[in-house]
Amino acid sequence: MEVAPYLLFLGNCKEAFEFYEKALGGKLDMMTFSQAPDTSQIPAAMLNQVIHARLASGNSVIMGSDCPPDRYTKPQGFSVSVSTADPAETERVFNALVQGGQVQMPLAQTFWSAKFGALQDKFGISWMVNCTQAAQAA
């Protein structure tokens, strides 16, 4: 079984996933609504929007798409969690994802890890960035 977050956007999925690709690395695949086998029921305004995006980075995957405006709801009540094994990589990922966004919890050592922080990116998605390396005793 594979469980992966599927993020919905209001017309800016392409921009978001290109941003995530730069921040997280990996392989990005995207398709627009215009690439669907039957576009007769798709509003013209959505044809160039993303019907499916998939970013595979390491053993993880995040997916997403643009959503018709009447079906879109603001993201809330969840965070996408990213874990790295190296404190420097944790810091790099955190700093990349927070560009244009807002820090919710500054990146710092915690009792469970060398570094942990929380943020909301410029697309309204909440992230938790964690280093799996244990915290050093003070």
C-alpha positions in Angstrom: 0.0 0.0 0.0 1.1 3.5 -0.8 -0.4 6.6 0.9 0.4 10.0 -0.5 -1.0 13.5 -0.1 -3.0 14.8 -3.0 -3.1 18.6 -2.9 -5.8 20.7 -4.6 -5.1 24.1 -6.1 -7.1 27.0 -7.6 -5.3 27.4 -10.9 -1.7 27.5 -9.6 -0.9 23.8 -9.4 1.8 24.0 -12.1 3.5 26.9 -10.3 3.3 25.0 -6.9 4.7 21.7 -8.2 7.5 23.4 -10.0 8.3 25.2 -6.7 8.1 21.8 -4.8 10.4 20.2 -7.4 13.1 22.9 -6.8 12.7 22.6 -3.0 12.5 18.8 -2.7 14.2 17.5 -5.9 12.9 14.5 -7.6 11.0 13.7 -10.8 7.9 15.8 -11.7 5.3 14.6 -14.2 2.3 16.8 -15.1 -0.7 16.6 -17.4 -3.2 19.3 -18.3 -7.0 18.9 -18.7 -6.4 19.4 -22.4 -4.6 16.0 -22.5 -7.7 14.1 -21.2 -9.2 11.7 -23.7 -12.5 13.6 -23.8 -12.4 17.3 -23.2 -16.0 18.0 -24.2 -17.2 18.4 -20.6 -14.2 20.5 -19.5 -14.7 24.3 -19.3 -12.3 26.1 -21.7 -10.8 28.1 -18.9 -9.5 24.9 -17.3 -8.0 23.2 -20.4 -4.5 24.5 -19.6 -4.7 23.8 -15.9 -3.2 20.7 -14.3 -5.4 17.6 -14.2 -2.7 15.6 -12.4 0.8 16.3 -11.1 3.1 13.8 -9.4 6.4 14.5 -7.8 8.5 11.5 -6.8 11.4 12.3 -4.5 13.3 9.4 -2.9 10.7 6.9 -1.6 8.0 9.6 -1.3 5.4 11.0 -3.6 3.1 14.0 -3.5 0.4 14.6 -6.1 -2.0 17.3 -6.9 -4.2 19.1 -9.4 -6.2 22.2 -10.1 -9.7 22.1 -8.9 -12.8 23.8 -10.4 -13.5 27.0 -8.5 -16.9 25.7 -7.2 -15.3 22.6 -5.7 -12.2 24.3 -4.2 -11.8 24.6 -0.4 -8.9 26.3 1.4 -6.4 23.8 2.7 -6.6 23.4 6.5 -6.3 20.8 9.2 -3.2 19.0 7.8 0.5 19.3 7.1 2.7 17.6 4.6 5.6 16.1 6.6 9.1 16.0 5.1 11.9 14.1 6.9 15.6 14.1 6.1 18.5 12.4 7.8 20.9 15.4 7.8 20.4 18.7 9.7 21.9 20.7 6.8 19.4 19.2 4.3 16.6 19.8 6.8 17.5 23.4 6.9 17.9 23.7 3.1 14.4 22.1 2.5 12.8 24.3 5.2 14.3 27.5 3.8 13.3 26.5 0.2 9.7 25.8 1.1 9.2 28.9 3.3 10.2 31.3 0.4 7.2 33.6 0.1 5.4 31.8 2.9 5.2 32.1 6.6 7.1 30.4 9.4 4.8 28.7 11.9 7.5 27.2 14.1 11.1 28.3 13.5 13.6 25.5 12.7 15.2 24.4 15.9 16.4 21.4 17.9 13.7 19.5 19.7 13.7 16.7 22.2 13.1 14.2 19.4 15.3 15.6 16.6 18.3 17.7 15.6 16.0 20.1 13.7 12.3 20.6 13.3 10.2 23.4 11.9 6.7 24.2 10.6 5.7 26.6 7.9 2.9 27.5 5.5 4.1 27.9 1.9 3.1 30.7 -0.5 0.4 28.4 -1.8 -1.3 27.9 1.6 0.0 24.4 2.2 1.3 23.6 5.7 4.5 21.7 6.0 6.5 20.1 8.9 10.2 19.6 8.2 12.0 17.2 10.5 15.5 15.8 10.8 15.4 12.1 11.7 18.8 12.5 13.4 18.4 12.4 17.2 18.8 15.6 19.2 22.1 15.9 21.0 22.0 16.0 24.8 22.5 19.5 26.2 
